[in-house]
Amino acid sequence: MQSLFLFTGIILFFILALTISNYLQRKKGNDKPREATPPALDLGGSGCCGAHEVCERDSLIAAFAEKPEYFDDEELDQYAYRDSDGYAANEIDEFREIFYSVLDQEKPRWVRSLCMRGISLPDQLKDEVLMIVNELRTEKMHA
């Protein structure tokens, strides 16, 4: 029972201290709420600013500022806006064949290109593609 009173007393002390602090700040004229301004992103530039762990060129955010890039995979446009779980086995093989024909350093850009074109990767390929792209990015970071 004594620990309950001690715990309640500590909480009341902090509430009282916060109230007094707020009162003193308002009395000094500091009554404006703080506003955090988000940093400006220049998505039009081709260079990397070095402020991010992953360069904006390779991120999905930059996808909105540029046109999709094609990797001799125009035939995949027929799968635009299709559910990722609705692919037949031969269609999955078509995605897999194109994925493995793309150069390693271009694989993340290929996935982003599919995203920009509204093409969903087949569910059966997502884990495989994600694993390979993550390995490539890890190798690139440690190189």
N, C-alpha and C positions, 0 to 999 in steps of 0.2 A: 504494500500500500504506500509505503514511504517513497519507493522509486516512481510510482505513478504521480505523486505530488511533485517530485523533483523534475520529472519529464514535462509535466504541465507547466511548471514554473519556468523552465528553460524556454518553452515555446512562447509563453506569454511575454517573457523578457525580450525575445527577438521581435515579436509583433510590436511591442511598445517602442523598441529602438528604431524599427523601420518607420513607424508612424512619426516619431519625433524627427527623424532624419528627413522625411518627406516634408514635414511642416517647415523645418528650417530652410530647406531648398526653395520651397515656394515663397517664403518670406524674403529670400535673397533675390527673387525674380527668376529663378530657374524653373519655369513652369511649362516650357516647351517640350513636347515629347521628342525623343531622339528619332531621327530618320536615317536609316542606312541606305545609301545610294548604291545600287549595283554597279559593278565595273562595266564600262563600255566595251563591247566586243566588236572588233573590226573583222567581220567575216569575209570581206571582199579581198583582203590581202592574201598573197600566196605564201608569205614567209611565216615562220613560227616565232612567237614572241618570247617563248621560254618561260612564261609564267604558269604554265599548266603541266601536269604530269604527262598528259597525252596531248600531242600537238593538235591544234584545232583542225588542221588539214585532215587528220585521220579520225576525227570524231564525228558522230552523227549530227551534232549541232550544226556543223558547217554544211550539212547536206541541203539546208534550205537556201543557201546563197549561191548554189551552182546547179548546173544541169547534170543529169545522170551521165555517167561514163559507161560506154559499152565495151565489152571484152569479147567481141565476136559471139555474143550470146543473145542476139536479137530474137531468136526463136523462143526465148523464155518470156517474152512480153505477152504471149498468149495466156500465161498463168497469172496475170495481174489481177489483184483483188480477189484471189481465191483463198479459201481456208487452208491453213497449213496441214490439216489432217485429212484433206480430201485428194491426195495424190495417189495415183496408181504406181505400181512397182516400176514400170518402164519410165514413167515421168521422173521418179526419184533417181533412177539411174542416169537420166539425162542431166539433172542437176549435179549429180556426183561427178559425172564425166567432165562437165564444164569446170567445176570447182578444182579438180585435180589438173586440168590443163592450164589454169591460170598460174602465172609465176607466183612464188611464195610472197614476195614483197607486195604484190597486187591483190592478194586474197582479201585483206580488210576493206580495200576500196571496192572490190567486187561485191562483197556483202552489203556495203553501204549503197552501192548502185542499185542492187535489188530492192533495198528498202525505199530508195527514192522513187523507184518505178512502181511501187505498190505490189511487189512480188514477194510472197512469203516463202521462206525456206520450208521444205517438207519437214514435219516433226521428226522423222526418222534420221534426218541429216543434221539437225540443229546441234546436238551434243558434239558430234564429230567435228563440225565446222567451228564451233565455239572453242573446242579444245585446241585445234590446230592454230586458229587465229591468236588465242592467248599464248600459246607456245612461241609463235613468231614474234609477238610483241615483247615477251619476256626476253627472248634472244636479242632483240633489237635494243632493249634497255641495258642489257649486260654487255653488249658489244663495244 
